[in-house]
Amino acid sequence: MNQIAHFIKTERKKSGLTQEDFAIRSGLGLRFVRELEQGKETCRMDKVNQALSMFGCTLGVVKMQNSENQG
């Protein structure tokens, strides 16, 4: 599971929200929330940010650890 999926799922559960509750409160579709938590690789960044904003977070640029991936 990717870091964002793990973070969203963990924080949602800490908040005592079901996926359906989270979808309603965040203004996102239930299907999107389910796919996001399952680690779907292709998600719209604006919707991911909408989900992350529920926990006071946003997407950001992070330097990659593996030097092989640097151009």
All heavy atoms as TSV, in Angstrom:
chain	resi	resn	atom	element	x	y	z
A	1	MET	N	N	0.855	-1.179	0.000
A	1	MET	CA	C	0.000	0.000	0.000
A	1	MET	C	C	0.899	1.240	0.000
A	1	MET	O	O	1.879	1.310	0.730
A	1	MET	CB	C	-0.875	-0.023	1.257
A	1	MET	CG	C	-1.873	1.106	1.308
A	1	MET	SD	S	-2.915	1.214	2.784
A	1	MET	CE	C	-3.346	-0.439	3.127
A	2	ASN	N	N	0.575	2.227	-0.826
A	2	ASN	CA	C	1.410	3.415	-0.883
A	2	ASN	C	C	1.201	4.294	0.353
A	2	ASN	O	O	0.261	4.119	1.122
A	2	ASN	CB	C	1.206	4.175	-2.195
A	2	ASN	CG	C	-0.146	4.850	-2.305
A	2	ASN	OD1	O	-0.661	5.428	-1.352
A	2	ASN	ND2	N	-0.732	4.801	-3.476
A	3	GLN	N	N	2.104	5.243	0.554
A	3	GLN	CA	C	2.086	6.088	1.753
A	3	GLN	C	C	0.811	6.903	1.886
A	3	GLN	O	O	0.281	7.059	2.992
A	3	GLN	CB	C	3.290	7.023	1.766
A	3	GLN	CG	C	4.590	6.318	2.014
A	3	GLN	CD	C	5.761	7.277	2.018
A	3	GLN	OE1	O	5.694	8.374	1.482
A	3	GLN	NE2	N	6.850	6.857	2.636
A	4	ILE	N	N	0.320	7.442	0.796
A	4	ILE	CA	C	-0.890	8.265	0.855
A	4	ILE	C	C	-2.082	7.396	1.238
A	4	ILE	O	O	-2.872	7.773	2.110
A	4	ILE	CB	C	-1.143	9.001	-0.477
A	4	ILE	CG1	C	-0.035	10.034	-0.705
A	4	ILE	CG2	C	-2.509	9.670	-0.473
A	4	ILE	CD1	C	-0.073	10.689	-2.058
A	5	ALA	N	N	-2.205	6.240	0.618
A	5	ALA	CA	C	-3.306	5.331	0.938
A	5	ALA	C	C	-3.268	4.953	2.411
A	5	ALA	O	O	-4.293	4.986	3.104
A	5	ALA	CB	C	-3.219	4.078	0.068
A	6	HIS	N	N	-2.090	4.596	2.895
A	6	HIS	CA	C	-1.929	4.213	4.295
A	6	HIS	C	C	-2.283	5.382	5.223
A	6	HIS	O	O	-2.995	5.195	6.211
A	6	HIS	CB	C	-0.499	3.744	4.552
A	6	HIS	CG	C	-0.246	3.357	5.968
A	6	HIS	ND1	N	-0.749	2.210	6.525
A	6	HIS	CD2	C	0.444	3.986	6.946
A	6	HIS	CE1	C	-0.380	2.143	7.793
A	6	HIS	NE2	N	0.347	3.214	8.065
A	7	PHE	N	N	-1.805	6.569	4.899
A	7	PHE	CA	C	-2.077	7.747	5.723
A	7	PHE	C	C	-3.568	8.039	5.799
A	7	PHE	O	O	-4.120	8.220	6.888
A	7	PHE	CB	C	-1.328	8.971	5.166
A	7	PHE	CG	C	-1.618	10.231	5.935
A	7	PHE	CD1	C	-0.950	10.507	7.108
A	7	PHE	CD2	C	-2.562	11.143	5.472
A	7	PHE	CE1	C	-1.218	11.663	7.828
A	7	PHE	CE2	C	-2.840	12.297	6.180
A	7	PHE	CZ	C	-2.165	12.557	7.359
A	8	ILE	N	N	-4.230	8.085	4.648
A	8	ILE	CA	C	-5.667	8.395	4.608
A	8	ILE	C	C	-6.453	7.363	5.410
A	8	ILE	O	O	-7.292	7.717	6.246
A	8	ILE	CB	C	-6.188	8.436	3.152
A	8	ILE	CG1	C	-5.551	9.586	2.358
A	8	ILE	CG2	C	-7.717	8.517	3.115
A	8	ILE	CD1	C	-6.005	10.970	2.744
A	9	LYS	N	N	-6.177	6.100	5.180
A	9	LYS	CA	C	-6.912	5.039	5.869
A	9	LYS	C	C	-6.691	5.104	7.382
A	9	LYS	O	O	-7.633	5.003	8.165
A	9	LYS	CB	C	-6.485	3.668	5.328
A	9	LYS	CG	C	-7.315	2.527	5.865
A	9	LYS	CD	C	-6.948	1.238	5.158
A	9	LYS	CE	C	-7.899	0.125	5.523
A	9	LYS	NZ	N	-7.647	-1.090	4.738
A	10	THR	N	N	-5.445	5.288	7.787
A	10	THR	CA	C	-5.119	5.358	9.214
A	10	THR	C	C	-5.792	6.553	9.880
A	10	THR	O	O	-6.410	6.421	10.937
A	10	THR	CB	C	-3.585	5.445	9.409
A	10	THR	OG1	O	-2.987	4.281	8.824
A	10	THR	CG2	C	-3.218	5.520	10.876
A	11	GLU	N	N	-5.675	7.718	9.266
A	11	GLU	CA	C	-6.259	8.930	9.847
A	11	GLU	C	C	-7.782	8.870	9.866
A	11	GLU	O	O	-8.417	9.333	10.809
A	11	GLU	CB	C	-5.781	10.174	9.096
A	11	GLU	CG	C	-4.299	10.450	9.257
A	11	GLU	CD	C	-3.881	10.653	10.704
A	11	GLU	OE1	O	-4.525	11.458	11.413
A	11	GLU	OE2	O	-2.913	10.005	11.129
A	12	ARG	N	N	-8.359	8.302	8.823
A	12	ARG	CA	C	-9.822	8.166	8.782
A	12	ARG	C	C	-10.299	7.301	9.938
A	12	ARG	O	O	-11.240	7.642	10.656
A	12	ARG	CB	C	-10.260	7.554	7.448
A	12	ARG	CG	C	-11.766	7.266	7.381
A	12	ARG	CD	C	-12.172	6.567	6.106
A	12	ARG	NE	N	-11.560	5.285	5.866
A	12	ARG	CZ	C	-11.907	4.154	6.480
A	12	ARG	NH1	N	-12.840	4.147	7.417
A	12	ARG	NH2	N	-11.306	3.014	6.158
A	13	LYS	N	N	-9.612	6.183	10.136
A	13	LYS	CA	C	-9.997	5.276	11.215
A	13	LYS	C	C	-9.786	5.921	12.587
A	13	LYS	O	O	-10.610	5.744	13.482
A	13	LYS	CB	C	-9.235	3.960	11.103
A	13	LYS	CG	C	-9.734	3.089	9.968
A	13	LYS	CD	C	-9.019	1.755	9.936
A	13	LYS	CE	C	-9.637	0.849	8.893
A	13	LYS	NZ	N	-9.054	-0.493	8.938
A	14	LYS	N	N	-8.681	6.656	12.756
A	14	LYS	CA	C	-8.436	7.370	14.012
A	14	LYS	C	C	-9.559	8.347	14.309
A	14	LYS	O	O	-9.891	8.584	15.464
A	14	LYS	CB	C	-7.119	8.159	13.951
A	14	LYS	CG	C	-5.891	7.370	14.232
A	14	LYS	CD	C	-4.735	8.345	14.390
A	14	LYS	CE	C	-3.445	7.814	13.869
A	14	LYS	NZ	N	-2.365	8.801	13.917
A	15	SER	N	N	-10.110	8.934	13.251
A	15	SER	CA	C	-11.195	9.908	13.387
A	15	SER	C	C	-12.544	9.232	13.606
A	15	SER	O	O	-13.556	9.911	13.791
A	15	SER	CB	C	-11.275	10.793	12.143
A	15	SER	OG	O	-10.075	11.505	11.977
A	16	GLY	N	N	-12.567	7.912	13.539
A	16	GLY	CA	C	-13.805	7.169	13.754
A	16	GLY	C	C	-14.785	7.279	12.603
A	16	GLY	O	O	-15.992	7.133	12.792
A	17	LEU	N	N	-14.268	7.519	11.412
A	17	LEU	CA	C	-15.124	7.668	10.235
A	17	LEU	C	C	-15.118	6.403	9.387
A	17	LEU	O	O	-14.073	5.795	9.182
A	17	LEU	CB	C	-14.643	8.835	9.364
A	17	LEU	CG	C	-14.663	10.221	9.985
A	17	LEU	CD1	C	-13.948	11.205	9.071
A	17	LEU	CD2	C	-16.086	10.665	10.237
A	18	THR	N	N	-16.272	6.031	8.890
A	18	THR	CA	C	-16.342	4.982	7.885
A	18	THR	C	C	-15.922	5.599	6.557
A	18	THR	O	O	-15.832	6.834	6.431
A	18	THR	CB	C	-17.770	4.422	7.747
A	18	THR	OG1	O	-18.619	5.479	7.257
A	18	THR	CG2	C	-18.299	3.881	9.062
A	19	GLN	N	N	-15.686	4.772	5.570
A	19	GLN	CA	C	-15.366	5.310	4.247
A	19	GLN	C	C	-16.520	6.176	3.747
A	19	GLN	O	O	-16.288	7.224	3.143
A	19	GLN	CB	C	-15.077	4.182	3.260
A	19	GLN	CG	C	-13.747	3.517	3.474
A	19	GLN	CD	C	-13.489	2.419	2.473
A	19	GLN	OE1	O	-14.407	1.766	1.976
A	19	GLN	NE2	N	-12.222	2.183	2.182
A	20	GLU	N	N	-17.737	5.752	4.004
A	20	GLU	CA	C	-18.902	6.513	3.565
A	20	GLU	C	C	-18.976	7.866	4.268
A	20	GLU	O	O	-19.209	8.898	3.627
A	20	GLU	CB	C	-20.182	5.717	3.806
A	20	GLU	CG	C	-21.408	6.366	3.229
A	20	GLU	CD	C	-22.660	5.502	3.330
A	20	GLU	OE1	O	-22.609	4.418	3.941
A	20	GLU	OE2	O	-23.685	5.930	2.782
A	21	ASP	N	N	-18.760	7.887	5.584
A	21	ASP	CA	C	-18.753	9.150	6.332
A	21	ASP	C	C	-17.676	10.087	5.793
A	21	ASP	O	O	-17.906	11.279	5.607
A	21	ASP	CB	C	-18.484	8.914	7.829
A	21	ASP	CG	C	-19.593	8.180	8.540
A	21	ASP	OD1	O	-20.748	8.236	8.071
A	21	ASP	OD2	O	-19.305	7.541	9.574
A	22	PHE	N	N	-16.484	9.524	5.566
A	22	PHE	CA	C	-15.373	10.317	5.062
A	22	PHE	C	C	-15.701	10.905	3.694
A	22	PHE	O	O	-15.431	12.073	3.430
A	22	PHE	CB	C	-14.097	9.473	4.989
A	22	PHE	CG	C	-12.904	10.235	4.524
A	22	PHE	CD1	C	-12.221	11.081	5.384
A	22	PHE	CD2	C	-12.465	10.140	3.214
A	22	PHE	CE1	C	-11.124	11.812	4.942
A	22	PHE	CE2	C	-11.373	10.852	2.766
A	22	PHE	CZ	C	-10.692	11.692	3.635
A	23	ALA	N	N	-16.282	10.091	2.830
A	23	ALA	CA	C	-16.648	10.550	1.489
A	23	ALA	C	C	-17.633	11.721	1.578
A	23	ALA	O	O	-17.457	12.745	0.903
A	23	ALA	CB	C	-17.250	9.407	0.679
A	24	ILE	N	N	-18.624	11.585	2.429
A	24	ILE	CA	C	-19.632	12.645	2.569
A	24	ILE	C	C	-18.999	13.924	3.118
A	24	ILE	O	O	-19.197	15.007	2.573
A	24	ILE	CB	C	-20.793	12.172	3.480
A	24	ILE	CG1	C	-21.600	11.084	2.762
A	24	ILE	CG2	C	-21.681	13.340	3.887
A	24	ILE	CD1	C	-22.562	10.320	3.663
A	25	ARG	N	N	-18.228	13.793	4.178
A	25	ARG	CA	C	-17.632	14.982	4.810
A	25	ARG	C	C	-16.599	15.674	3.929
A	25	ARG	O	O	-16.446	16.887	3.981
A	25	ARG	CB	C	-16.998	14.607	6.141
A	25	ARG	CG	C	-18.018	14.292	7.199
A	25	ARG	CD	C	-17.365	14.126	8.529
A	25	ARG	NE	N	-18.341	13.734	9.524
A	25	ARG	CZ	C	-18.092	13.681	10.809
A	25	ARG	NH1	N	-16.897	13.979	11.263
A	25	ARG	NH2	N	-19.025	13.309	11.647
A	26	SER	N	N	-15.886	14.891	3.131
A	26	SER	CA	C	-14.845	15.480	2.283
A	26	SER	C	C	-15.384	15.961	0.941
A	26	SER	O	O	-14.696	16.663	0.212
A	26	SER	CB	C	-13.728	14.466	2.041
A	26	SER	OG	O	-14.202	13.368	1.288
A	27	GLY	N	N	-16.622	15.547	0.613
A	27	GLY	CA	C	-17.194	15.930	-0.677
A	27	GLY	C	C	-16.692	15.070	-1.828
A	27	GLY	O	O	-16.807	15.454	-2.990
A	28	LEU	N	N	-16.133	13.920	-1.506
A	28	LEU	CA	C	-15.622	13.001	-2.518
A	28	LEU	C	C	-16.579	11.827	-2.674
A	28	LEU	O	O	-17.378	11.551	-1.793
A	28	LEU	CB	C	-14.243	12.469	-2.099
A	28	LEU	CG	C	-13.139	13.518	-2.015
A	28	LEU	CD1	C	-11.941	12.961	-1.267
A	28	LEU	CD2	C	-12.744	13.994	-3.402
A	29	GLY	N	N	-16.465	11.134	-3.782
A	29	GLY	CA	C	-17.286	9.963	-4.003
A	29	GLY	C	C	-16.764	8.772	-3.210
A	29	GLY	O	O	-15.556	8.634	-2.984
A	30	LEU	N	N	-17.664	7.912	-2.795
A	30	LEU	CA	C	-17.284	6.721	-2.044
A	30	LEU	C	C	-16.346	5.837	-2.860
A	30	LEU	O	O	-15.361	5.310	-2.337
A	30	LEU	CB	C	-18.543	5.939	-1.633
A	30	LEU	CG	C	-18.320	4.654	-0.848
A	30	LEU	CD1	C	-17.503	4.904	0.417
A	30	LEU	CD2	C	-19.658	4.001	-0.520
A	31	ARG	N	N	-16.614	5.701	-4.134
A	31	ARG	CA	C	-15.742	4.888	-4.994
A	31	ARG	C	C	-14.318	5.436	-5.006
A	31	ARG	O	O	-13.345	4.684	-4.916
A	31	ARG	CB	C	-16.303	4.838	-6.414
A	31	ARG	CG	C	-15.461	4.026	-7.357
A	31	ARG	CD	C	-16.083	3.961	-8.726
A	31	ARG	NE	N	-15.176	3.298	-9.652
A	31	ARG	CZ	C	-15.429	3.138	-10.911
A	31	ARG	NH1	N	-16.565	3.566	-11.434
A	31	ARG	NH2	N	-14.566	2.539	-11.700
A	32	PHE	N	N	-14.185	6.767	-5.091
A	32	PHE	CA	C	-12.855	7.376	-5.090
A	32	PHE	C	C	-12.141	7.084	-3.773
A	32	PHE	O	O	-10.951	6.735	-3.763
A	32	PHE	CB	C	-12.927	8.892	-5.322
A	32	PHE	CG	C	-11.578	9.539	-5.262
A	32	PHE	CD1	C	-10.741	9.525	-6.363
A	32	PHE	CD2	C	-11.122	10.133	-4.097
A	32	PHE	CE1	C	-9.481	10.089	-6.298
A	32	PHE	CE2	C	-9.866	10.696	-4.024
A	32	PHE	CZ	C	-9.039	10.679	-5.133
A	33	VAL	N	N	-12.839	7.235	-2.652
A	33	VAL	CA	C	-12.235	6.984	-1.337
A	33	VAL	C	C	-11.760	5.532	-1.247
A	33	VAL	O	O	-10.637	5.268	-0.804
A	33	VAL	CB	C	-13.216	7.327	-0.194
A	33	VAL	CG1	C	-12.680	6.861	1.153
A	33	VAL	CG2	C	-13.508	8.825	-0.165
A	34	ARG	N	N	-12.585	4.612	-1.689
A	34	ARG	CA	C	-12.198	3.192	-1.663
A	34	ARG	C	C	-10.965	2.935	-2.518
A	34	ARG	O	O	-10.027	2.257	-2.094
A	34	ARG	CB	C	-13.354	2.321	-2.137
A	34	ARG	CG	C	-14.459	2.222	-1.121
A	34	ARG	CD	C	-15.577	1.330	-1.604
A	34	ARG	NE	N	-16.579	1.190	-0.543
A	34	ARG	CZ	C	-17.844	0.932	-0.758
A	34	ARG	NH1	N	-18.298	0.752	-1.984
A	34	ARG	NH2	N	-18.679	0.822	0.251
A	35	GLU	N	N	-10.957	3.467	-3.721
A	35	GLU	CA	C	-9.816	3.263	-4.618
A	35	GLU	C	C	-8.556	3.922	-4.069
A	35	GLU	O	O	-7.463	3.365	-4.167
A	35	GLU	CB	C	-10.136	3.793	-6.012
A	35	GLU	CG	C	-11.151	2.939	-6.746
A	35	GLU	CD	C	-11.550	3.502	-8.104
A	35	GLU	OE1	O	-11.226	4.676	-8.403
A	35	GLU	OE2	O	-12.196	2.763	-8.865
A	36	LEU	N	N	-8.700	5.101	-3.485
A	36	LEU	CA	C	-7.561	5.811	-2.905
A	36	LEU	C	C	-6.948	4.981	-1.776
A	36	LEU	O	O	-5.732	4.794	-1.727
A	36	LEU	CB	C	-8.009	7.178	-2.382
A	36	LEU	CG	C	-6.946	8.047	-1.713
A	36	LEU	CD1	C	-5.819	8.369	-2.679
A	36	LEU	CD2	C	-7.584	9.333	-1.201
A	37	GLU	N	N	-7.783	4.464	-0.900
A	37	GLU	CA	C	-7.292	3.665	0.226
A	37	GLU	C	C	-6.710	2.329	-0.215
A	37	GLU	O	O	-5.912	1.739	0.494
A	37	GLU	CB	C	-8.397	3.441	1.253
A	37	GLU	CG	C	-8.711	4.682	2.048
A	37	GLU	CD	C	-9.635	4.418	3.220
A	37	GLU	OE1	O	-10.012	3.252	3.473
A	37	GLU	OE2	O	-9.991	5.405	3.895
A	38	GLN	N	N	-7.102	1.858	-1.390
A	38	GLN	CA	C	-6.542	0.612	-1.920
A	38	GLN	C	C	-5.240	0.864	-2.671
A	38	GLN	O	O	-4.612	-0.066	-3.173
A	38	GLN	CB	C	-7.562	-0.074	-2.829
A	38	GLN	CG	C	-8.746	-0.626	-2.068
A	38	GLN	CD	C	-9.854	-1.133	-2.993
A	38	GLN	OE1	O	-9.751	-1.043	-4.217
A	38	GLN	NE2	N	-10.922	-1.632	-2.401
A	39	GLY	N	N	-4.830	2.118	-2.763
A	39	GLY	CA	C	-3.554	2.448	-3.393
A	39	GLY	C	C	-3.592	2.574	-4.896
A	39	GLY	O	O	-2.584	2.375	-5.569
A	40	LYS	N	N	-4.755	2.920	-5.437
A	40	LYS	CA	C	-4.851	3.100	-6.892
A	40	LYS	C	C	-3.751	4.049	-7.348
A	40	LYS	O	O	-3.551	5.114	-6.769
A	40	LYS	CB	C	-6.227	3.653	-7.260
A	40	LYS	CG	C	-6.414	3.817	-8.751
A	40	LYS	CD	C	-7.796	4.324	-9.104
A	40	LYS	CE	C	-7.893	4.488	-10.612
A	40	LYS	NZ	N	-9.107	5.179	-10.983
A	41	GLU	N	N	-3.041	3.664	-8.379
A	41	GLU	CA	C	-1.877	4.425	-8.818
A	41	GLU	C	C	-2.216	5.677	-9.604
A	41	GLU	O	O	-1.413	6.604	-9.668
A	41	GLU	CB	C	-0.946	3.531	-9.630
A	41	GLU	CG	C	-0.298	2.462	-8.763
A	41	GLU	CD	C	0.743	1.677	-9.518
A	41	GLU	OE1	O	1.230	2.150	-10.556
A	41	GLU	OE2	O	1.063	0.582	-9.043
A	42	THR	N	N	-3.381	5.725	-10.223
A	42	THR	CA	C	-3.745	6.895	-11.006
A	42	THR	C	C	-4.951	7.580	-10.366
A	42	THR	O	O	-6.077	7.104	-10.487
A	42	THR	CB	C	-4.074	6.518	-12.464
A	42	THR	OG1	O	-5.099	5.522	-12.455
A	42	THR	CG2	C	-2.858	5.989	-13.190
A	43	CYS	N	N	-4.683	8.662	-9.671
A	43	CYS	CA	C	-5.737	9.441	-9.016
A	43	CYS	C	C	-5.526	10.913	-9.348
A	43	CYS	O	O	-4.388	11.360	-9.493
A	43	CYS	CB	C	-5.683	9.277	-7.497
A	43	CYS	SG	S	-6.168	7.671	-6.909
A	44	ARG	N	N	-6.601	11.640	-9.443
A	44	ARG	CA	C	-6.500	13.080	-9.680
A	44	ARG	C	C	-5.911	13.760	-8.449
A	44	ARG	O	O	-6.386	13.555	-7.335
A	44	ARG	CB	C	-7.872	13.658	-9.988
A	44	ARG	CG	C	-8.358	13.297	-11.370
A	44	ARG	CD	C	-9.679	13.902	-11.721
A	44	ARG	NE	N	-9.902	15.220	-11.173
A	44	ARG	CZ	C	-11.078	15.843	-11.208
A	44	ARG	NH1	N	-12.115	15.250	-11.745
A	44	ARG	NH2	N	-11.223	17.035	-10.692
A	45	MET	N	N	-4.878	14.560	-8.662
A	45	MET	CA	C	-4.213	15.225	-7.550
A	45	MET	C	C	-5.140	16.167	-6.793
A	45	MET	O	O	-5.044	16.276	-5.569
A	45	MET	CB	C	-2.971	15.979	-8.038
A	45	MET	CG	C	-1.844	15.058	-8.391
A	45	MET	SD	S	-0.245	15.878	-8.617
A	45	MET	CE	C	-0.601	17.026	-9.917
A	46	ASP	N	N	-6.055	16.821	-7.496
A	46	ASP	CA	C	-6.956	17.734	-6.792
A	46	ASP	C	C	-7.854	16.980	-5.821
A	46	ASP	O	O	-8.109	17.446	-4.701
A	46	ASP	CB	C	-7.788	18.564	-7.772
A	46	ASP	CG	C	-8.696	17.734	-8.685
A	46	ASP	OD1	O	-8.331	16.594	-9.028
A	46	ASP	OD2	O	-9.766	18.242	-9.057
A	47	LYS	N	N	-8.268	15.789	-6.196
A	47	LYS	CA	C	-9.114	14.987	-5.303
A	47	LYS	C	C	-8.300	14.409	-4.148
A	47	LYS	O	O	-8.783	14.309	-3.029
A	47	LYS	CB	C	-9.811	13.867	-6.079
A	47	LYS	CG	C	-10.923	14.377	-6.972
A	47	LYS	CD	C	-11.688	13.219	-7.564
A	47	LYS	CE	C	-12.903	13.725	-8.316
A	47	LYS	NZ	N	-13.811	12.630	-8.655
A	48	VAL	N	N	-7.056	14.023	-4.418
A	48	VAL	CA	C	-6.191	13.540	-3.347
A	48	VAL	C	C	-5.972	14.667	-2.341
A	48	VAL	O	O	-6.067	14.473	-1.129
A	48	VAL	CB	C	-4.845	13.014	-3.893
A	48	VAL	CG1	C	-3.888	12.672	-2.760
A	48	VAL	CG2	C	-5.067	11.797	-4.788
A	49	ASN	N	N	-5.723	15.871	-2.828
A	49	ASN	CA	C	-5.555	17.022	-1.942
A	49	ASN	C	C	-6.833	17.311	-1.156
A	49	ASN	O	O	-6.783	17.720	0.005
A	49	ASN	CB	C	-5.110	18.262	-2.706
A	49	ASN	CG	C	-3.614	18.339	-2.836
A	49	ASN	OD1	O	-2.886	17.942	-1.935
A	49	ASN	ND2	N	-3.149	18.855	-3.962
A	50	GLN	N	N	-7.960	17.112	-1.768
A	50	GLN	CA	C	-9.241	17.303	-1.089
A	50	GLN	C	C	-9.361	16.326	0.079
A	50	GLN	O	O	-9.803	16.701	1.167
A	50	GLN	CB	C	-10.385	17.113	-2.086
A	50	GLN	CG	C	-11.742	17.540	-1.590
A	50	GLN	CD	C	-12.799	17.477	-2.700
A	50	GLN	OE1	O	-12.471	17.465	-3.891
A	50	GLN	NE2	N	-14.045	17.435	-2.314
A	51	ALA	N	N	-8.945	15.096	-0.142
A	51	ALA	CA	C	-8.970	14.089	0.925
A	51	ALA	C	C	-7.953	14.439	2.008
A	51	ALA	O	O	-8.262	14.407	3.203
A	51	ALA	CB	C	-8.677	12.702	0.354
A	52	LEU	N	N	-6.736	14.791	1.608
A	52	LEU	CA	C	-5.685	15.123	2.571
A	52	LEU	C	C	-6.029	16.358	3.404
A	52	LEU	O	O	-5.636	16.457	4.565
A	52	LEU	CB	C	-4.351	15.333	1.850
A	52	LEU	CG	C	-3.691	14.080	1.288
A	52	LEU	CD1	C	-2.510	14.458	0.396
A	52	LEU	CD2	C	-3.243	13.161	2.413
A	53	SER	N	N	-6.763	17.288	2.813
A	53	SER	CA	C	-7.111	18.518	3.539
A	53	SER	C	C	-7.977	18.238	4.761
A	53	SER	O	O	-7.996	19.032	5.701
A	53	SER	CB	C	-7.797	19.526	2.609
A	53	SER	OG	O	-9.109	19.095	2.289
A	54	MET	N	N	-8.656	17.107	4.779
A	54	MET	CA	C	-9.453	16.720	5.947
A	54	MET	C	C	-8.566	16.546	7.183
A	54	MET	O	O	-9.024	16.653	8.310
A	54	MET	CB	C	-10.195	15.408	5.681
A	54	MET	CG	C	-11.302	15.495	4.664
A	54	MET	SD	S	-12.784	16.279	5.304
A	54	MET	CE	C	-13.319	15.050	6.495
A	55	PHE	N	N	-7.277	16.309	6.973
A	55	PHE	CA	C	-6.336	16.093	8.062
A	55	PHE	C	C	-5.257	17.183	8.094
A	55	PHE	O	O	-4.194	16.997	8.685
A	55	PHE	CB	C	-5.697	14.706	7.938
A	55	PHE	CG	C	-6.727	13.618	7.776
A	55	PHE	CD1	C	-6.857	12.937	6.584
A	55	PHE	CD2	C	-7.603	13.313	8.808
A	55	PHE	CE1	C	-7.814	11.939	6.427
A	55	PHE	CE2	C	-8.577	12.335	8.652
A	55	PHE	CZ	C	-8.680	11.646	7.460
A	56	GLY	N	N	-5.547	18.311	7.442
A	56	GLY	CA	C	-4.620	19.446	7.457
A	56	GLY	C	C	-3.357	19.212	6.662
A	56	GLY	O	O	-2.307	19.772	6.979
A	57	CYS	N	N	-3.427	18.395	5.620
A	57	CYS	CA	C	-2.255	18.055	4.805
A	57	CYS	C	C	-2.511	18.346	3.331
A	57	CYS	O	O	-3.643	18.530	2.912
A	57	CYS	CB	C	-1.912	16.577	4.962
A	57	CYS	SG	S	-1.442	16.112	6.625
A	58	THR	N	N	-1.432	18.359	2.561
A	58	THR	CA	C	-1.502	18.534	1.117
A	58	THR	C	C	-0.358	17.753	0.474
A	58	THR	O	O	0.610	17.399	1.155
A	58	THR	CB	C	-1.418	20.024	0.740
A	58	THR	OG1	O	-1.676	20.165	-0.660
A	58	THR	CG2	C	-0.072	20.631	1.055
A	59	LEU	N	N	-0.467	17.481	-0.816
A	59	LEU	CA	C	0.619	16.829	-1.545
A	59	LEU	C	C	1.801	17.784	-1.649
A	59	LEU	O	O	1.627	18.996	-1.691
A	59	LEU	CB	C	0.173	16.465	-2.965
A	59	LEU	CG	C	-0.814	15.324	-3.109
A	59	LEU	CD1	C	-1.294	15.228	-4.556
A	59	LEU	CD2	C	-0.200	14.016	-2.684
A	60	GLY	N	N	2.996	17.216	-1.723
A	60	GLY	CA	C	4.183	18.052	-1.867
A	60	GLY	C	C	5.286	17.297	-2.592
A	60	GLY	O	O	5.215	16.088	-2.790
A	61	VAL	N	N	6.309	18.021	-2.949
A	61	VAL	CA	C	7.459	17.442	-3.637
A	61	VAL	C	C	8.441	16.918	-2.588
A	61	VAL	O	O	8.767	17.617	-1.638
A	61	VAL	CB	C	8.153	18.498	-4.524
A	61	VAL	CG1	C	9.382	17.924	-5.189
A	61	VAL	CG2	C	7.188	19.042	-5.542
A	62	VAL	N	N	8.884	15.676	-2.789
A	62	VAL	CA	C	9.830	15.051	-1.876
A	62	VAL	C	C	10.970	14.477	-2.700
A	62	VAL	O	O	10.742	13.807	-3.704
A	62	VAL	CB	C	9.156	13.914	-1.059
A	62	VAL	CG1	C	10.147	13.224	-0.167
A	62	VAL	CG2	C	7.988	14.463	-0.272
A	63	LYS	N	N	12.192	14.758	-2.286
A	63	LYS	CA	C	13.365	14.224	-2.969
A	63	LYS	C	C	13.375	12.701	-2.863
A	63	LYS	O	O	13.116	12.152	-1.807
A	63	LYS	CB	C	14.608	14.780	-2.288
A	63	LYS	CG	C	15.776	14.899	-3.109
A	63	LYS	CD	C	16.177	16.021	-3.756
A	63	LYS	CE	C	17.196	16.877	-4.065
A	63	LYS	NZ	N	17.343	17.062	-5.451
A	64	MET	N	N	13.686	12.036	-3.949
A	64	MET	CA	C	13.736	10.572	-3.968
A	64	MET	C	C	14.993	10.090	-3.255
A	64	MET	O	O	16.057	10.704	-3.376
A	64	MET	CB	C	13.699	10.061	-5.403
A	64	MET	CG	C	12.396	10.403	-6.106
A	64	MET	SD	S	12.388	9.935	-7.822
A	64	MET	CE	C	12.086	8.198	-7.668
A	65	GLN	N	N	14.891	8.987	-2.530
A	65	GLN	CA	C	16.013	8.444	-1.781
A	65	GLN	C	C	17.009	7.716	-2.678
A	65	GLN	O	O	18.213	7.781	-2.455
A	65	GLN	CB	C	15.485	7.458	-0.717
A	65	GLN	CG	C	14.608	8.097	0.310
A	65	GLN	CD	C	15.361	9.011	1.261
A	65	GLN	OE1	O	16.552	8.845	1.483
A	65	GLN	NE2	N	14.659	9.976	1.816
A	66	ASN	N	N	16.516	7.031	-3.696
A	66	ASN	CA	C	17.342	6.201	-4.553
A	66	ASN	C	C	18.019	7.054	-5.628
A	66	ASN	O	O	17.373	7.626	-6.483
A	66	ASN	CB	C	16.474	5.125	-5.187
A	66	ASN	CG	C	17.264	4.117	-5.978
A	66	ASN	OD1	O	18.421	4.343	-6.301
A	66	ASN	ND2	N	16.644	2.996	-6.281
A	67	SER	N	N	19.343	7.119	-5.631
A	67	SER	CA	C	20.075	7.945	-6.585
A	67	SER	C	C	19.929	7.459	-8.021
A	67	SER	O	O	20.151	8.205	-8.950
A	67	SER	CB	C	21.552	8.027	-6.209
A	67	SER	OG	O	22.138	6.748	-6.245
A	68	GLU	N	N	19.551	6.179	-8.239
A	68	GLU	CA	C	19.355	5.647	-9.582
A	68	GLU	C	C	18.196	6.350	-10.287
A	68	GLU	O	O	18.151	6.400	-11.503
A	68	GLU	CB	C	19.055	4.143	-9.531
A	68	GLU	CG	C	20.222	3.301	-9.108
A	68	GLU	CD	C	19.865	1.834	-9.036
A	68	GLU	OE1	O	18.910	1.417	-9.714
A	68	GLU	OE2	O	20.535	1.105	-8.308
A	69	ASN	N	N	17.235	6.872	-9.525
A	69	ASN	CA	C	16.067	7.506	-10.100
A	69	ASN	C	C	16.294	8.977	-10.457
A	69	ASN	O	O	15.418	9.613	-10.985
A	69	ASN	CB	C	14.876	7.403	-9.145
A	69	ASN	CG	C	14.424	5.970	-8.976
A	69	ASN	OD1	O	14.505	5.179	-9.902
A	69	ASN	ND2	N	13.961	5.629	-7.798
A	70	GLN	N	N	17.449	9.505	-10.153
A	70	GLN	CA	C	17.721	10.906	-10.461
A	70	GLN	C	C	18.296	11.025	-11.852
A	70	GLN	O	O	19.189	10.302	-12.230
A	70	GLN	CB	C	18.693	11.495	-9.430
A	70	GLN	CG	C	18.063	11.526	-8.049
A	70	GLN	CD	C	19.042	12.032	-6.979
A	70	GLN	OE1	O	20.176	12.352	-7.286
A	70	GLN	NE2	N	18.561	12.101	-5.760
A	71	GLY	N	N	17.713	11.961	-12.623
A	71	GLY	CA	C	18.015	12.112	-14.009
A	71	GLY	C	C	19.365	12.542	-14.333
A	71	GLY	O	O	19.953	12.505	-15.284
